[in-house]
Amino acid sequence: MSFTSPKDAIALGLGMVHQHFMLIETLSVTENIILGSEPGRAGVIDYKKARDEVKHLSEKYRLNVDPDALIESMPVGLQQRVEILKALYRKANVLILDEPTAVLTPQEVDELFEVIKALVATGVSVIIITHKLEEVKEISDRSYILRRGEISGECNTADVSKEELANLMVGRDVVLTVSKDGVQSTAAPVIQISGLNVRDNKKLSAVKDLNLDIKPGEIVGIAGVDGNGQTELAEAIRSLRSVESGTIEFKGEDITHLKTKDLIDRKMAYVPADRHRFGLVLPMTVAENSILGYHNRQPALKSKRGLKLNLDKIAAGAESLVEQYDIRTPGVQVPAGNLSGGNQQKVILAREFSREPEFLLVTQPTRGLDVGAIEYIHSQILAMRDKGVAILLISLELEEIFSLSDRIEVMFEGRLVKEFKPEETDEKEVGLYMTGGNTDAE
């Protein structure tokens, strides 16, 4: 078949659930599901018929969704079910799910997989696009491996291991697990946050009376469902968002209201969650991106008082970083936007890590990257830890939190509600606290 629009694909029974949901938060479940395919005649919507159909589909496929609930009042796990219902309402018999577990807790993942198995049992074919190999092994019958836009392998999932799948994805042997020594530090904290309160863009309380400290050579991981204050916390620490009350101290100095430039001067590095919006200037070259934040000082400038950039030194420095951090680029004068996501992330890491920071704030460091890039980035983060850098890791990937963290702090509705040592808990227990299943705030 050849499609000229998504409408053609939908008409032939193809349904798609995007990684970022396509829902209107102020509308109800039923209104979202029928949008664009409203039943009725003469321009009058038969809402009762629509609601009954949504209720019937929800019960048939055991999705347990209230047809009258507002999307804005629903957790992400239920919102995803609404997206699946949208496809089923349009009579999809092939359902494509793009990174379906990216924002789900372990409990919600289990529930989603039960829904998928129920769909398959009724004859629906399901295609799942994911980089999570544990989930590939658990849910799929067959696997196709994509590398650089081409199929690099096809197999019955039961016949291969996670390691074999990873090797096919990257084209070489990949180490999926990391090893690290425990932290036994008696040193004073590098970062100490006390009674921090921060508001979001709607002026609502996003971070509530938060206390946290991080010692040299320690990685503290923040685990939480997206939207529970992690973004506002990171922005407040980086002086990208004003603090309503409370203090942030760096090596005993109150830095709560300093400018971002002042934090750079104090060797506080930052890897943002959105590399395109906040990490890079995509039309600028790799070399130019490598000096962002340090472009107004030596060695980027030709003289101490000069305004002209020393382009030769900038290029030489960038070439050194390209080699050291294995950045795959035709050259340092290539626009950063031309690189793959993994190599764009490496440019940010190279820039931030090469400044010999004493504190490193890392948010979503491997979002959208393949297992090869993830392996490399994890090794670099651990190398910084071993150099004595205090690291705050904020990630939606629980596997990443468990792999890298010395301590795990669970964040729910703007508060740190529980602290764990990774070796003394599991993803299910952490997931319970992530959804407020046990909110005995500490």
N, C-alpha and C positions, 0 to 999 in steps of 0.2 A: 504494500500500500504506500501511497504518497500523500502526505497531509499538507494542506495549504494553511491550516489554522488549528489551534487546540480544539475548536468546535468539531472539526472533522474526526479527530481522535476520540473525543467524548462520544460522538454519535455511534462509533464502531465499538464502544465498550471498553475503552481505555480510561482508567482513573488514575489521578496523581495526587499524592499527599506530599506537599513540599516541606523541606526542612524548616522553613519559616512559614508558619500557618497563614492561610489566606482567609482570615475571618474578620468580621466587623464586630468589635467588642460590644457596642451598644445595642446590637440586635439579639434576638433570641436564637436558640438552637434551630428551631424550625425555619425562621426567617433567613438564617445563614444558609441552610441546606437547600432551600428552594430558589435562592437568589439566581435569577437568570433562567430558571425553569419553573416558573410559577404556574400551578394549575388554575384553571378558571376559564371564563369566556367573556368576550366583549370588554376586556380590560379590567374585569373584576376578579380578584384573586379568591379562590375557594380555600380559605385558610384552614377550615375544618378538615377538608380532604387532605391537605398537605400535612397537617398535624397528625392525622390518623396514619398516614403512610410512614411518616418519620417514626412514630411510636411502634408501628408494626415491624419496621426494619430493625429498630433498636432491640426489640424483643427477639426477633428471628435470629439475629446474629449475637445475641447476649452482650450487647454493648452497654446496656444499662445507662442510657442518657435521657435526662428529663427534657422533653421537646419544648418546654416553656422557659427553661433556664436562660438567663442572660450569659453570653460568652464571658463578659468581664468578671463574672462571679465564679467562674469555673477554673479548677487547677489545670495545668498544661496537659496532664494525662487524659482528662476528659475532653479537652479541646481537640486533642488528636483524634479521639473517637468521633467527634463531630466531623472532622475532615474525612474520615473513612466513610461515615454515613453520607456525606455529600456525594462521594463517588458511587456508593451503592444506590443512592436515590436516582442517579443517572444511569443505572443498570450496568455498571462496570463489571466485566468479567475478567479483566486483567488489571490488577492494582499495583501501582508503582509507589514505593515508599522511599523517600530520600532521607537518609540519616534519621530514621524514625525514633531512635532512642537518645538523640543528642541532648535533650533537655529533661529526660525522665529520671526518676529515682529507680533503684533496683526493684522496688515493689511495683512501680508502674511499668517497668520493662516486662516483668513476669506477667502482669495483666494484659499488656499489649500482645505478647506472644500467645497467650491463650486465645485472644480475639483472632489473631492471624491463623492459628490452627483451626479454629472454628470456621473461618472463611474458606480455607483450603478444603475442609471436609465437605463444604457445600458445592465445590467445583470452581471456586474463584482461584485464578492463578495469581501469585504474588511475586513481585520482583522487589528485593530489598537492596538498596545501595548503602553500604556501610563500610567503615574501616575497622570496626570492632570485631576482632577475630573470634573472641569467645562467643559472640552472638551469631556469627556466621555458622560456627559449629553447632550451636544449639538449635537454630531455627530452619536452616536451609537443607534442601535435598541435593541440589547441585550448585556449584560455584563457578563463576567466570571471573577471571582476574584481569583487570584493566591496568595497563602500564603505558604511559605516554600516549593515551588515546587509542591503543590497540589491545586486542585480546592476547594476553601472554600465557594464558592457561585455562583449561576447563577440566573439571573433575567432579566426581561424586563426593560430596563433602565428607561422608563417613569414612572415605578411603584415605584422607590426608590429615596431617596434624596442623596445628596453628603455625608451627615453625615453617612447614612446607608452604603453606599459603603465603606467609610473610615473605619468604624467599622468592616466590613467584611474583609477588607485588613489586619487589624492589630490584630483583635481578641479581641478588647476592645473598649470602648468609646474614641474617639479622638476629641480634640479641634482643629478645623480648623482655627480659627481666633485668633489673639493675640491682647491684649490691652496694651497700653502704655501711660504714661503721656507725655505731650509736654515738650520740652527743653526750659528753659528760663535762659540760662547761660550767664553771663557777664565775665566769666573767660577768661584768655588768651588762645589761641589755644595750644593744645598739639603738633599737627603737623601743619607745615606751609610749603607749597610747592610754590616756586616762579619761574616763567619762565622756567619750566622744559622741556628739550628737550632730547629725547632718541631715539636711532636707533634700528632696529630689526636685526635679524640674517643675513639679506641680505644687511645690512648697509643702509637701507632706513629709512627715518624719520618715527617713529611710534608714538611718543608723542611730541606734538608741543606746545611750549610756554604755558605750563599748570600751572595754579594757583589754589591752593586749601588749605583750612584750616579746621581743625576739633577740636572742643572744648571738654573738659571733659564731659563725660556723653552724648555724641552725636553720633548717627550713620549716617554717610553719605554714601548713596548708589550710586554706579556708574552703570548706565544703558547704554547698548549699544549692538549692534550686535557683535558677536564674530569676532575678528580680527581687531578691531578699536583702538588698542593700550592698551587695559586693561592689557594684560599679561605683556607687557613691562613696564607699570607703576608699577605694583605690584613688578616685579623683581627689578626695580630701587630703589623702597622704601626699599626693603629688601637687597640691595647691592648684588644682584645676577646678575645685569647687570650694566655696566658703564653708567654714566650720561654724555651726551655731553656738556650740559650747564644748568645753573639754580641751585637752591639750595633746599635742603630738611632740615628743621629744626625741632628738637625735643626739646620741652620746651626751645626754644631760642638758642639751640646749633646747629651749622652746622654739620650735620651727613652725608652729601652728599657722601663723599668718605670713610666713615668708613667701616670696614669689618663686615660681618654678625655676627661674634662672638661679636664684640663690641655692636651691636644692641641688642643682647640677654642680655648682661650685663646691658643695659639701660632699661630693662623690656619692650621690644618691641616684642610682640608675633605675630606669623604668622601661619595661616591655609592655606596651599597651595591648588591650584585648583586640582592638580593631586596627590592624597594621596599615590598612589603606587610609583611614581617616586620621589616625593619630601617630602612626609610627614612621610613615614615609611621605615624601612628596613625590608621587609617582612619575610626573613628567621630568623630574630632575634625575641626573645620572646617579649611578651607584656611588661614584666618588663624592658627589655633592651631598648625598644622603649620609655618607659616612662621617661627615663633620657637623651635622645638625646639632645645635646646642653649643658647639665649640668653634663655630665659624668666625667668632669675633675675637679670637685670641691666637696666640702661637700654638702650633706651627702653621695654622691655616692662613695667617696673615703674613704679608711680606716683611712688615716691620712692626714694632711694638705699638707705634702710634698710627700706623698706616690703615687705609681703608681697602686696599687691594688684596685680593686673595692670592696666596702662593699656590697657583694651580699645579705646578710640578710636584711640590711636596704633598699636596692633597692627593694627587693621582698615585704617587709612590706609596703613601700610607694606605690608600684604598687597595692597591694591588697586594700589599702585605696582608691585609685583612682577608682579601679574597682567597689567598693561598692558605692562610692559617685556619680559616673557618670553612674551607671547602665550598665556597660559593660558586655555583655553576653559572657563569656569565661569559659572553663573548669578549667582554672587556669592561673596564671601570667607567667608560664613557657611555655605556648603554643606559637608557632610561630604566629606572627601577621597575616601572610598570610593565616592562617587557619580560621580567623574570617570572618563574613559577612561584607559587605561594610559599613553598618551602624555602626557596632561595631568597625571597623577599624577607622572610622571617630571619634567615641567617644574617642578612645585612643589618637588621635591627640589633640582633644579639651581638654581632661583631662590634658595632658602634658602642653599645652600652657596656659590654663586658671589657672592652679594651681600655676603658677609662679607669680601670682598677677601683671599682666601687667598694664602699664599705657596707652599703645597704642596697638590696636589689628587690624591686617590686615587679613581680612577673604575673601577668594576667592572661589567661587562656593562651599559653605559649605554643600549643600545638594544634590549635583549632584549624580544621580543614586540611591537615597535612597527612602524608602517607607514613607508613610505619618506619621507613628508612629515615625520613626527616625527624620523626618523633624520637627515634633511637639516638640520633646525633644531638638533638636539642636537650634531651634528658641528661646525656653525658656531660654536656657543657654546664648545665645548671649544677650538677653534682660537683663538677670541678671547681666552680665558684664557691660552693659550700666548703669544699676541702681547703680552700685558701683562706677561710675564716670570714667569708662574707655572710652577713645576716640576710636571710631571704624570706620574703612573704610571697607565697604562691597562691593565687586565686584561680581556680579551675572548675569547670562544670564536669570534668572527666574524673569520676571517682577512682578509676584505675590509676590515673596519673597522680592524684592526691596520695593514694596509698603507696605508690612506688617511690615518690620523692620525699615525702614529709617525714620529719622527726616527730612533729606533733600535728594533730588534726583538730581544728576548731570548726564546729558546725554552726553555721549562721542561718537563723530563721527569723523572718520579719524584723530584720535590722539588729538582732541581738546575737551574741555568742552564747548558745544554749548548752553546749557540751564540749568537753575536751577529751580527746582520745590519744593513746599511743597506737600507731598503726598495727603493731604486732599483738595488741591486746583486744582487737575488735575485728569486725568484718564489714563489708559493704552493706549488708542488710541492716545491721544495727545502726550504722551511720545514716543510711537512707531513712530509717524510722524517725530520727531526730530532724533530718532535713525537711520533712513534711509536717513537723509539729506533733508527731505521734507521741512524743514524750518531751514536754516543755518545762522540765524542772530546771529553770535557768540557773546557771552557776555564777 
